[in-house]
């Protein structure tokens, strides 16, 4: 039996190519085969660094007897949830009708039309604590398909109707003000684990978007975020050797972590730790966490071409056997004698956008040229290879080969946000221009969907997954957030950043409209809407824009240029150092040439911004009402005389 997965772009699919299961990749061919054979579809969804996905693959999908049952009675589809997040979201929503224990591997049984009628997650080879064996599940589903077909069809229809109805429910409200946001901070504080940090009991996740909201909220919220980051940084969830954080812990005290290390978690936690370190520059613990995560991203996840791998596996081979966490439990010297766990080298546009933004910000605050260079390398790779000729994005690539998967709204928003942060840090407006084009495309795609009641301001320019659309399974972009901000929030955040740079009030209006659409439910369920709440906190705060302009540098002859260092930097003028530490909606350091280029590109914040008498000056603005330029760092905290 020939494998259909051997040349797949996804490392996860390639890992299953040798299974005796006759896998199909996601696509029309699988559903057509199920229709012709009149058998149900088995959709198995996971990702390359998922521990329990590995376990089920070894126990069941590699078993010839189990595979024979699957091949005889089902059409089996293997899906990489990171390559096809919209497929994963659709079937996760359907699976919630059958189990409250959602996760991966996700195992869904569906009709040839794609409608789910039963689902679960990991099924063991033998019944354990009431969880049926996978063989028993296959047998029961097969019997029900042959003998109670009408009942399964009715279940599938009911689930599909319920999902369609739920997707039409609007959860909007007025944007929250400081009082409502303070109440949300208090609600989160009431659920804090004051002993170990974090929220709730096991399993426990770092939920970085919630920490970002608490940091942005300031006051008690920032203190809560700082406590949590410090406790997590001192716990087994944090790798003291490489500096990164693991995916989650099975225990409330962060012990017994699941050892995969995700790009999303670490990029977002880098952003939080960097902001906390900026506020408390003398707090060596918080600063060292930020520096360590940046080091992990660059030294472990960044690929030779500049892109960032999506994750590092939880398992490695030690003494010829697979071991979960064995490598990570070694000290630095012990690791040098072992092969590290493999990377999922799939480059995801949106996730790389998060890393670009976090590393650029870290480089700005810490004067770390290495972080900025790493961010720039990823951005240049994506701009060159992940932006198609028609302007649409590539969702994922591996070794330069683009996935056929349709890019999602998170790709647009996260990549645009990363480019805008990089533009602000490097002073290069080309990145901001590219980001503006991405957000404009998402605004245009939403406009193309019509002016119906409740229409959101952003939509994925690619139109969503065509296989889902053809079967009525496509869901609106899910606004809920767990490990990362939603596509809606990411686009709204990028639009807000465009407004701050002077791209126009329309971008602010679209950001506010997007956040108003989820304001009601976000306040009710803050753990699931941390990214939205972070942006709402920033929208509720006064707008402070800080532009520090240095004289245009004199050209340096080639023979006098020194190579880039590893992040160390010489002393800089006090005004520039103060700019890096300022609490502002946006803070930018540019030379006069860069300021002119920003203004010419349509970013009004930079109009008529020049140095004075050959020395740096800073312009502090409050919602574009700007004070006179100042040279004294002590003057940065107030607007002073207006222009």
C-alpha positions in Angstrom: 0.0 0.0 0.0 1.5 3.3 -1.1 1.6 6.2 1.3 -0.1 9.5 0.5 1.8 11.3 3.2 5.4 10.7 2.2 5.8 13.9 0.4 3.5 16.0 2.7 4.8 19.5 3.7 3.8 18.8 7.3 6.4 16.9 9.5 3.5 15.5 11.5 2.0 13.9 8.4 5.4 12.6 7.3 5.8 10.9 10.6 2.7 8.8 9.9 3.7 8.0 6.3 5.0 4.5 7.3 1.9 3.6 9.3 -0.1 0.6 8.0 -3.2 2.9 8.1 -4.1 4.0 4.6 -4.1 7.7 5.5 -5.4 10.5 3.3 -4.3 14.1 3.8 -7.0 16.7 4.3 -8.8 17.3 1.0 -11.6 16.5 -1.3 -10.2 13.1 -2.3 -10.8 11.6 1.1 -14.4 12.6 1.3 -15.0 11.4 -2.3 -13.6 8.0 -1.4 -15.8 7.8 1.7 -18.8 8.7 -0.4 -18.0 6.0 -3.0 -17.4 3.3 -0.4 -20.3 4.5 1.8 -18.1 4.4 4.9 -17.6 6.9 7.7 -14.6 9.2 7.9 -12.0 9.0 10.7 -10.4 12.4 11.1 -7.3 12.2 13.4 -5.9 15.7 14.3 -2.6 16.4 16.1 0.7 18.0 15.7 4.3 16.9 15.5 5.5 17.7 19.0 2.4 16.4 20.8 3.4 13.6 23.3 0.0 11.8 23.4 -0.1 12.0 19.6 3.1 10.0 19.6 1.7 7.6 22.1 -1.4 6.8 20.1 0.6 6.5 16.9 2.8 3.9 18.5 0.0 2.0 20.3 -2.7 2.0 17.6 -1.8 3.5 14.2 1.3 1.3 14.0 -0.6 -1.8 14.9 -1.4 -3.9 11.7 -4.5 -5.4 13.3 -5.9 -2.0 14.2 -4.9 -0.6 10.9 -6.8 -3.4 9.1 -10.0 -2.5 10.9 -9.6 1.2 10.0 -8.7 0.5 6.4 -11.7 -1.9 6.0 -14.4 0.2 7.5 -13.3 3.8 7.3 -11.5 6.5 5.2 -8.8 7.8 7.5 -7.6 11.5 7.3 -4.6 12.8 9.1 -4.6 16.5 9.8 -1.8 18.7 11.2 -3.7 21.2 13.4 -1.0 23.8 13.0 -1.2 23.7 9.2 -5.0 23.6 9.2 -6.1 25.5 12.3 -9.6 26.2 10.9 -10.1 22.4 10.3 -9.0 21.8 13.9 -11.3 24.5 15.2 -14.3 23.2 13.3 -13.9 19.6 14.6 -13.0 20.7 18.1 -16.3 22.6 18.3 -18.1 19.5 17.0 -16.2 17.3 19.5 -17.4 19.4 22.4 -20.9 17.8 21.9 -19.4 14.4 22.8 -16.7 15.0 25.4 -15.6 17.7 27.8 -12.0 16.6 27.6 -10.9 18.4 24.5 -7.3 18.2 23.3 -4.9 16.3 21.0 -4.9 13.8 19.5 -8.4 14.7 18.5 -10.3 11.7 17.1 -13.5 12.4 15.2 -15.9 10.1 13.3 -17.9 11.8 10.6 -20.2 11.1 7.7 -18.9 11.2 4.1 -20.3 14.8 4.1 -17.9 15.6 6.9 -20.4 16.1 9.7 -19.3 14.6 13.0 -21.4 12.1 14.9 -18.9 10.9 17.5 -15.5 12.2 18.9 -12.9 11.8 21.6 -9.3 12.5 22.1 -6.7 9.8 23.0 -8.1 6.3 23.0 -5.8 3.7 24.7 -5.1 0.2 23.3 -6.9 -1.3 26.3 -9.7 0.1 28.4 -8.4 2.3 31.2 -10.5 3.8 34.0 -13.6 3.8 32.0 -12.0 5.0 28.7 -12.8 2.5 26.0 -10.0 1.0 23.9 -9.5 2.3 20.5 -10.4 -1.1 19.0 -13.7 -1.1 20.9 -14.5 2.4 19.7 -13.8 1.4 16.1 -16.0 -1.7 16.4 -18.8 0.2 18.0 -18.8 3.0 15.4 -18.6 0.4 12.6 -21.6 -1.5 14.0 -23.6 1.7 14.5 -22.9 2.8 11.0 -24.2 -0.5 9.6 -27.1 -1.0 11.9 -28.2 2.5 13.2 -27.3 4.7 10.3 -30.4 6.9 10.6 -29.5 7.6 14.3 -26.0 8.6 13.4 -27.2 10.9 10.6 -29.6 12.5 13.0 -26.8 13.1 15.5 -24.5 14.6 12.8 -27.3 16.9 11.6 -28.1 18.1 15.1 -24.5 18.8 15.9 -24.1 20.8 12.6 -27.2 22.8 13.3 -26.1 23.6 16.8 -22.7 24.8 15.6 -24.3 27.0 13.0 -26.7 28.5 15.6 -23.9 29.0 18.0 -21.7 30.7 15.4 -24.4 33.3 14.8 -24.6 34.4 18.4 -23.1 37.8 19.0 -21.4 38.5 22.3 -20.7 42.2 21.9 -21.1 45.2 24.2 -19.6 48.6 25.0 -15.9 48.7 25.2 -14.9 48.5 28.9 -13.5 51.5 30.8 -11.0 51.5 33.6 -13.5 50.5 36.2 -14.7 47.4 34.3 -11.2 46.3 33.6 -10.2 46.8 37.2 -13.1 44.4 38.1 -11.7 41.9 35.7 -8.3 42.1 37.2 -9.9 41.5 40.7 -11.7 38.5 39.4 -8.5 37.0 38.0 -6.7 37.8 41.3 -9.4 35.9 43.2 -8.5 32.8 41.2 -4.8 33.2 41.6 -2.7 30.3 43.0 -0.8 32.4 45.5 1.6 29.6 46.4 2.7 28.4 43.0 1.5 31.1 40.6 -1.0 30.8 37.8 -4.7 30.2 37.8 -6.8 27.3 38.7 -5.7 23.7 39.4 -4.0 21.1 37.2 -3.5 20.8 34.3 -2.0 24.3 34.4 -1.0 26.4 31.4 0.9 29.7 31.4 -1.9 31.4 29.4 0.4 34.2 28.2 -2.4 36.4 26.8 -3.9 36.8 30.2 -0.5 37.8 31.7 -0.2 40.3 28.8 -3.5 41.8 29.8 -2.6 42.0 33.5 0.7 43.7 32.5 -1.1 46.2 30.3 -3.7 46.9 33.0 -1.0 48.2 35.4 -1.3 48.6 39.1 -2.5 45.4 40.8 -2.7 43.7 37.5 0.9 44.2 36.7 1.9 43.1 40.2 -0.2 39.9 39.7 1.6 39.3 36.3 5.0 39.8 37.9 4.3 37.4 40.7 3.1 34.8 38.2 6.1 35.1 35.9 8.5 35.0 38.8 7.0 31.8 40.2 6.8 30.2 36.8 10.4 31.1 36.1 11.5 29.4 39.3 9.4 26.3 38.6 10.0 23.1 36.5 7.9 24.7 33.7 10.9 26.8 32.9 14.0 25.3 31.4 17.0 26.8 33.3 19.5 25.6 30.7 18.0 26.8 27.4 15.7 29.5 28.9 12.4 28.5 27.3 9.1 27.5 28.9 7.4 24.1 28.4 3.8 23.7 27.1 2.0 23.0 30.4 2.1 21.1 33.6 0.1 18.2 34.9 0.4 19.4 38.5 -0.6 22.6 40.2 3.0 23.3 41.3 4.2 23.3 37.7 5.9 19.9 38.2 5.7 17.1 35.7 5.4 19.4 32.7 4.6 18.2 29.2 7.9 19.0 27.6 7.1 20.3 24.2 8.3 23.9 23.8 6.0 26.0 21.5 6.9 29.1 19.6 3.6 30.8 20.5 4.1 30.3 24.3 7.7 31.5 24.3 7.2 34.5 22.0 4.3 35.7 24.1 6.0 35.1 27.4 9.1 36.9 26.1 6.9 40.0 25.4 5.4 39.9 28.9 8.8 39.4 30.6 10.3 42.1 28.6 7.6 44.6 29.6 7.9 43.6 33.3 11.7 44.0 33.0 11.3 47.4 31.5 9.2 48.5 34.4 11.6 47.0 36.9 15.0 47.1 35.2 16.8 46.3 38.5 14.8 43.1 38.9 17.4 40.7 37.7 15.1 37.7 37.9 12.5 39.1 35.5 15.1 40.5 33.2 17.0 37.2 33.2 13.8 35.3 32.2 13.3 37.6 29.3 16.9 37.3 28.1 16.7 33.5 28.5 13.6 33.1 26.5 15.1 35.3 23.7 18.1 33.1 23.8 16.0 30.0 23.5 14.1 31.4 20.5 17.3 32.4 18.6 19.5 29.5 19.6 17.0 26.6 19.5 14.0 27.5 17.3 15.5 29.8 14.7 16.3 27.9 11.5 19.3 28.6 9.2 17.0 30.5 6.7 15.8 32.9 9.5 12.4 31.4 10.0 11.3 30.0 13.4 10.3 26.4 13.8 6.8 26.0 15.3 8.0 23.8 18.3 10.5 21.5 19.8 9.4 18.0 20.6 8.7 16.6 24.0 10.5 13.3 23.2 14.0 12.4 22.3 15.9 9.1 21.8 18.1 8.1 24.8 19.9 4.8 24.8 17.9 3.7 21.8 14.5 4.4 23.5 12.0 7.2 23.2 12.0 9.4 26.3 9.6 12.2 27.2 11.5 14.9 29.0 14.7 12.8 29.5 16.8 15.3 27.6 15.3 18.3 29.4 15.9 16.7 32.8 19.7 16.8 32.2 21.9 19.7 33.2 23.9 21.6 30.6 26.8 19.2 30.6 24.5 16.2 30.3 22.7 17.6 27.3 25.9 17.9 25.4 26.1 14.1 25.3 22.6 13.6 23.9 20.9 14.4 20.6 18.3 17.2 21.3 14.6 16.5 20.7 13.7 17.3 17.0 12.1 20.5 15.9 8.9 20.8 13.9 10.6 22.9 11.3 7.4 24.1 9.8 7.4 27.9 9.5 4.0 29.3 10.3 3.4 32.9 9.2 1.3 34.0 12.2 3.5 32.4 14.8 6.6 33.9 13.2 4.9 37.2 13.4 4.6 36.8 17.2 8.3 36.0 17.4 9.2 38.9 15.2 7.3 41.4 17.4 8.5 39.9 20.7 12.2 39.8 19.7 12.1 43.3 18.2 10.6 44.7 21.4 13.1 42.8 23.6 15.9 44.2 21.4 14.6 47.7 21.8 14.1 47.6 25.6 17.3 45.7 26.3 19.5 47.3 23.5 20.0 43.7 22.3 21.1 43.9 18.6 21.0 40.1 18.4 17.3 40.0 19.1 16.5 42.7 16.5 18.7 40.9 13.9 16.8 37.6 14.5 13.5 39.4 14.2 14.6 41.1 10.9 15.8 37.7 9.4 12.4 36.1 10.0 10.6 39.1 8.6 12.7 39.2 5.5 12.2 35.5 4.9 8.4 35.8 5.2 8.2 38.9 3.1 10.2 37.1 0.4 8.5 33.7 0.5 5.2 33.8 2.4 3.6 36.7 0.5 2.1 35.4 -2.8 2.0 37.4 -6.0 -1.7 38.3 -5.4 -0.8 39.6 -1.9 -2.4 36.7 0.0 -0.3 34.9 2.6 1.2 31.4 2.7 0.0 29.7 5.9 3.1 27.5 6.3 6.3 26.3 4.6 9.0 23.7 5.2 12.4 24.0 3.6 11.1 26.7 1.2 8.1 24.6 0.1 4.8 26.3 0.6 1.8 24.5 2.1 -1.4 24.4 0.1 -3.4 25.3 3.3 -5.2 28.6 3.2 -3.8 31.3 5.4 -6.0 32.3 8.3 -6.9 35.6 9.9 -4.3 35.0 12.6 -1.6 34.9 9.9 -2.6 38.3 8.7 -2.9 39.9 12.1 0.1 38.4 13.8 2.5 39.0 10.9 1.3 42.6 10.5 1.7 43.2 14.2 5.2 41.8 14.2 6.1 44.0 11.2 4.8 47.1 12.9 6.9 46.4 16.0 9.9 45.8 13.8 9.3 49.1 11.9 9.1 51.0 15.2 12.3 49.4 16.5 14.4 49.6 13.4 13.0 52.9 12.1 12.4 51.4 8.7 9.0 52.3 7.3 8.9 49.6 4.7 7.9 47.1 7.3 5.0 49.3 8.4 3.9 49.7 4.7 3.8 45.9 4.3 1.8 45.6 7.5 -0.7 48.2 6.3 -1.2 46.3 3.1 -2.0 43.2 5.0 -4.6 44.9 7.3 -6.1 46.7 4.3 -6.6 43.3 2.7 -8.3 41.9 5.8 -10.6 45.0 5.9 -11.4 44.6 2.2 -12.2 40.9 2.6 -14.6 41.7 5.4 -16.2 44.4 3.2 -16.7 41.9 0.4 -18.8 39.8 2.7 -21.5 42.5 2.8 -22.9 44.8 5.3 -25.0 42.4 7.3 -25.8 43.0 11.0 -22.9 41.9 13.2 -20.3 41.8 10.4 -16.8 42.0 11.8 -14.3 44.5 10.4 -11.7 41.8 9.5 -11.9 38.6 7.4 -9.2 36.2 6.1 -8.3 37.4 2.6 -8.0 33.8 1.4 -11.6 33.0 2.0 -11.1 30.1 4.4 -10.7 26.4 3.9 -12.5 25.4 0.7 -13.2 21.8 1.8 -14.9 23.1 5.0 -16.8 25.7 3.0 -18.1 23.1 0.5 -19.6 21.1 3.4 -21.0 23.9 5.4 -18.4 23.2 8.2 -16.6 26.6 8.1 -16.9 28.6 11.3 -16.4 32.3 11.8 -13.0 33.1 13.1 -13.1 32.0 16.7 -12.6 35.0 19.0 -11.8 32.9 22.0 -8.1 32.8 23.1 -6.1 30.2 24.9 -2.4 30.0 24.2 -2.4 32.9 21.7 -4.6 35.9 20.6 -7.3 35.2 18.1 -7.1 36.3 14.5 -9.7 39.0 15.2 -7.6 40.4 18.1 -4.4 40.2 16.2 -5.8 42.2 13.3 -7.4 44.7 15.7 -4.1 45.1 17.5 -2.2 45.7 14.3 -4.9 48.3 13.2 -4.5 50.1 16.5 -0.7 50.2 16.0 -1.2 51.6 12.5 -3.4 54.4 14.1 -0.7 55.2 16.6 1.9 55.7 13.9 -0.5 58.1 12.1 -2.0 55.9 9.4 -5.5 57.3 10.0 -8.4 57.3 12.4 -10.2 54.5 10.4 -7.8 52.0 11.8 -8.6 53.0 15.3 -12.4 52.7 14.5 -11.9 49.2 13.1 -9.9 48.1 16.2 -12.6 49.4 18.5 -15.4 47.8 16.5 -13.6 44.4 16.6 -13.1 44.6 20.3 -16.7 45.8 21.0 -17.9 42.6 19.2 -16.4 40.4 22.0 -16.4 42.9 25.0 -19.3 41.2 26.8 -18.0 37.7 26.7 -14.4 38.8 27.4 -15.4 40.4 30.7 -17.3 37.2 31.6 -14.6 34.8 30.6 -11.2 36.6 31.1 -9.1 33.4 31.0 -10.3 32.7 27.5 -10.0 36.3 26.2 -6.7 37.6 27.5 -5.5 39.0 24.2 -8.7 40.9 23.6 -8.6 42.3 27.1 -5.0 43.4 26.7 -6.0 45.5 23.7 -9.1 46.8 25.4 -6.9 47.9 28.3 -4.7 49.8 25.8 -7.7 51.3 24.1 -9.0 52.5 27.5 -5.7 54.1 28.4 -4.5 57.6 27.4 -2.6 57.5 24.0 1.0 58.5 24.5 3.3 58.6 21.5 7.0 59.2 21.8 9.3 59.9 18.9 12.9 60.6 19.5 14.9 61.8 16.6 18.7 61.7 16.2 20.7 63.5 13.6 21.1 61.7 10.2 24.3 59.7 10.5 27.3 60.4 8.4 28.2 57.7 6.0 30.9 55.3 7.3 33.5 54.0 4.9 33.4 50.3 4.3 36.9 49.7 5.8 35.9 51.4 9.0 32.8 49.4 9.7 32.9 46.8 12.4 31.0 43.6 12.4 27.8 43.3 14.5 28.4 42.3 18.0 26.4 39.7 20.0 24.1 42.2 21.7 26.5 44.3 23.7 26.2 48.0 22.9 28.3 51.1 23.7 26.9 53.9 25.8 24.1 55.9 24.2 22.8 59.4 24.9 20.7 59.5 28.0 17.6 60.7 26.0 17.6 57.5 23.9 18.1 55.3 27.0 15.2 57.1 28.7 13.0 56.6 25.6 13.5 52.8 25.8 12.2 52.8 29.4 9.2 55.1 28.9 5.6 53.9 29.5 4.1 54.9 26.2 1.6 53.5 23.6 4.4 53.7 21.1 8.0 54.7 21.5 10.2 55.1 18.4 13.8 56.1 17.9 14.6 57.3 14.3 17.1 59.4 12.5 16.0 62.4 10.5 16.1 60.4 7.2 13.9 57.7 8.6 11.4 60.2 10.0 11.1 61.8 6.6 10.6 58.3 5.0 7.8 57.5 7.5 6.1 60.7 6.8 6.3 60.3 3.0 4.8 56.8 3.4 1.7 58.2 5.0 2.5 58.0 8.8 1.7 61.5 10.1 3.2 61.0 13.5 6.6 61.6 11.9 5.8 64.8 10.0 8.2 67.6 10.6 10.1 65.5 13.2 13.8 66.6 13.2 16.8 66.8 15.5 17.8 70.2 16.7 21.2 71.7 16.5 22.8 68.4 15.8 21.6 66.7 19.0 18.7 64.2 19.6 15.4 65.6 20.7 12.2 63.8 21.8 8.6 64.7 20.8 6.0 63.5 23.3 2.4 63.5 22.0 -0.9 62.7 23.6 -3.3 61.5 20.9 -1.3 63.4 18.3 -1.3 66.6 20.4 2.4 67.1 20.7 4.6 69.1 23.0 7.7 71.1 21.9 10.8 68.9 21.4 13.0 68.3 24.5 16.6 67.3 25.0 16.3 66.6 28.7 15.3 63.0 29.6 13.5 64.3 32.7 11.1 66.1 30.5 9.8 63.0 28.7 7.1 62.3 31.3 5.0 65.4 30.5 3.6 67.0 27.5 5.0 70.5 28.3 4.5 73.4 26.0 2.6 72.5 22.8 3.7 73.0 19.3 
